[in-house]
Amino acid sequence: MLRLSPRELEILTLRAEGWNTEEIGRKLQLSPFSVRVFTRNIMIKVAAHLGIEVTERPDEDLNP
């Protein structure tokens, strides 16, 4: 079973709704860096649940 924290679920929901890092940070009073870390951790947990390996993407939204 995939287990995400309440904060991770909140961020995942906002990401699914199309919110970007800065918008999520403002709404949840988090730094953009913290939002990126939560997003990365969500990706790692989902990948582990699915049995796939995660590699870093050169996506400017996910990198500091």
VEXDOLO-621840 format. One record per atom (N, C-alpha, C, O): x, y, z. Coordinates in steps of 0.1 Angstrom, whole numbers, plus 5000, padded with zeros to 4 digits. Layout:
% VEXDOLO-621840
XYZ ...
//
This chain:
% VEXDOLO-621840
500849885000 500050005000 500950125000 501950135008 500650224992 501350354991 500950435003 499750465005 501950485010 501750565022 502350705020 503550715019 501550805019 501950945018 501451015031 500450985036 502351105035 501951195046 500751285042 500551305031 500151345052 499051435049 499551555040 498851595031 500751605043 501351715036 501651665021 501451745012 502151545020 502451495007 501151474998 501151514987 500151435005 498851414998 498351554994 497751574983 498551655002 498051784999 498851844987 498251904978 500151824987 500951874976 500651794963 500551854952 500451664964 500151584953 498851624946 498651634934 497851654955 496551704950 496651834942 496051854932 497451924948 497652054942 498352044928 498052104919 499351954928 500151924916 499151874905 499251914894 498251784909 497351724900 496351824895 495851814883 496151924902 495252034898 495952134890 495352234885 497252124888 498052214879 498752324886 499252414879 498752324899 499552424906 501052414904 501452294904 501752524903 503252514902 503852524916 503152554926 505152514916 505852514929 505652644937 505352634949 505752754930 505552884938 504152904943 503952944954 503152864935 501752874940 501552784952 500852824961 502052664951 501852564962 502552624975 502052624986 503752674973 504552734984 503752844991 503652855003 503152934983 502453044988 501152994996 500953045007 500452904990 499252854996 499552785009 498752805019 500652705010 500952625021 501952685030 502352625041 502352805027 503452875035 504652795036 505252775047 505152745024 506352665024 507352735014 506852805005 508652715015 509552765005 509452684993 509052564993 509752744981 509852664969 510752534970 510352434965 511852554977 512752434980 511952324987 512052214983 511252364997 510452255005 509452184996 509252064997 508752264988 507752204979 508452114969 507952004966 509652144964 510452054955 510851934962 510751824956 511251944975 511651824982 510451734984 510551614982 509351784988 508151704990 507751634977 507451514977 507851714966 507451654953 508451544949 507951434944 509751564951 510651454949 510451334957 510451224952 510151354970 509851244979 508551164974 508551044975 507551234970 506351174965 506751084952 506250974951 507551144943 507951064931 508650944935 508450834929 509550954945 510350834949 509350724955 509550614952 508450774964 507550674970 506650604959 506350484960 506150684950 505250624940 506050534931 505550424928 507250564927 508150484919 508450354927 508350244921 508750364940 509050244948 507750154948 507850024947 506650214950 505350134950 505150064937 504649954937 505450124926 505250064913 506449974909 506349904899 507549974917 508649894914 509549944902 510149864895 509650074901 510450134891 511550224897 511450264909 512650244890 513750334895 513550474891 513050504879 513750564900 513650704897 515050764894 515950744901 515050844884 516350924881 515951064881 514851104879 516951154883 516751294883 516351344869 516951304860 515351424869 514951484856 515451634855 515451694866 515951674844 516351814843 515151914842 515151984832 514251904851 513051984851 513352094861 513552074873 513352224855 513652334863 512752354875 513152414885 511552304875 510552314886 510952224897 510552254909 511752114895 512052024905 513452044911 513851994921 514252124904 515652144908 515852284914 515252384909 516552294925 516752434931 517452524923 517652644926 
//
